[in-house]
Every structure is written in C-alpha cells, then in structure tokens.
Amino acid sequence: MVEGGGGYDPVKLAEAVRSLVCRGAERKYYRFRGGRWYGGIATADCVGCNLRCVFCWGWQVRDNPRGAGFWCSPEEVAERLVAIAGRRGYSQVRISGNEPTLCREHLLKVLEHLSGSGLTFILETNGILIGRDAGYARDLAKYDFVHVRVSLKGASPEEFHRLTGAAPGAFELQLRALENLLDYGVSAHPAVMLSFSEPESVERLKARLAEIDGSLVREFEEEYVFLYPHVVTQLRRHGVWPRVAYSPDSIPEELI
C-alpha cells in the first residue's frame, strides 16, 4: 500500500483494473502496428493502466478498460508481433499503449513464446509493480532478450503527484523498479518525462539515480509531451501545460 501526500494508490488501482483487462493468461489489446520508434518496432497496444497521467496519449482507452479492446492469448500476441517484425524487417517488438505489467502471467507467457525468435523485446512500463515486488524483476531476468524502459513520471515525488494524481510516495516505487531490475541483471534504463520539470529537480533526480547505478545517468532518456489533439484536450481538462513540448510533425529525430 502506498501512503502519504494524498492521491490514489497505484498498486490498489492496478488490482482493480487487472480484474477488467486480465482473464487467466489472456489480456485485452486494442491494436497491433508497426512504427518508426526505436528505428522501427512492432507494437502490441494493451488496455489498462494503474496511473492517470495528464499527458497520456492513450487516455481514451485507459479510461474505458471495460469497453475497449479485444482479448488475446499470449501465443496470438507473440505471433502477431513476429509477423509484423518479419514483414517490415524489424529486430524489435514491444507491448505499449497502457501498462504492460498489469497482467503478469500473460506478459511472461508472451515472452516464453518470443524466446528463440531473435527479436529484442522492449518492455515499456511505469515500473510501479516491479518496484513493489522484486520477484517481478527476477521473473523477467529469465529472458535475456528483454530490455526494460522505466518511464518516470516527472523528476520528483511532487511532480509525479501533479502529473499522475497518485500518492507522491509511489514515485519511490519507480526508482526501486530500476534498482530491482539491475539487481537481477535485467537490462534497463530510465525515460523521464521532463516537459513539466524544473532544471533543479532534474539534477536532483540524476544524483539519486547515480546512487543506484551510474549507468542510469549515462542512459538517461529525456521524454517530452507530443501535442496530439487528444493529448491537448486532456492537458486543458486538467489545467496543466508543459514547459517544453513538440507538435507531432516536428518531433526531433533524437526523440524517435
């Protein structure tokens, strides 16, 4: 349980959403696609998240877990990702869109089906559940083709609370996720939403990351808001506006 500072508990929210988007080994998804990110990657976009970020580009699906998407088995997800990667010549696949770690049994079975494919799997996660349970990092360590991108929501507990509405203490779980992953030898790096951050808080975060492991500072990824129309709608609804953001047609090459 995450306490202190007001806001919801994302661990408890994960439990509630899980009941709507996980069914045994199956999970709900809303699309499969190829794309230019990471130099080319096949993506399965899942339904359901345990955070409520004001800048979320998938909020329309996120906020309708009961009605959105369709059920997929782990085998089907793996097969569709491999097929897209094969057609487009990609070497990487991922689950994205909402929060991939909600359905643990499903995710691990997807990885089992991808074993031996020769593809790199990029796990894009907010890290809350991996930070909550080091055993999750231990399970991921069984798959040497997995790289985890932990998306930190702001550079401090205060920014995390302002951007997600969750209890500030949950920010610590994001950092603990990185620590747990590295402890078990899982390839990982932090991607930090900096659109709303002050330079001082970024420097403090980097100092904290350096205490965990110097590689987290060397591989520190800057993440910024992309102003898709539905993202702008969400930002205005919450009365929040980024200090730095980019329109979808002018995203810098280094952010792709």
Buried (B, 14 or more C-beta within 10 A) or exposed (E): EBEEBEBBBBBEBBEEBBEBBBBEBBBBBBEBEBBEBBEBBBBBBBBBBBBBBBBBBBBEBBEBBEEBBEBBBBEBBBBBBBEBBEEEEBEBBBBBBBBBBBBBEBBBBBBBBBEEBEBBBBBBBBBBBBBBBBEBBBBBBEBEBBBBBBBBBBBBBEBBBBBBBBBBBBBBBBBBBBBBBBBBEBBBBBBBBBBBBEEEBBEEBBEBBBEBBEBBBEBBBBBBBBBEEEBBEBBEEBEBEBEEBBEEEEEEEEEE
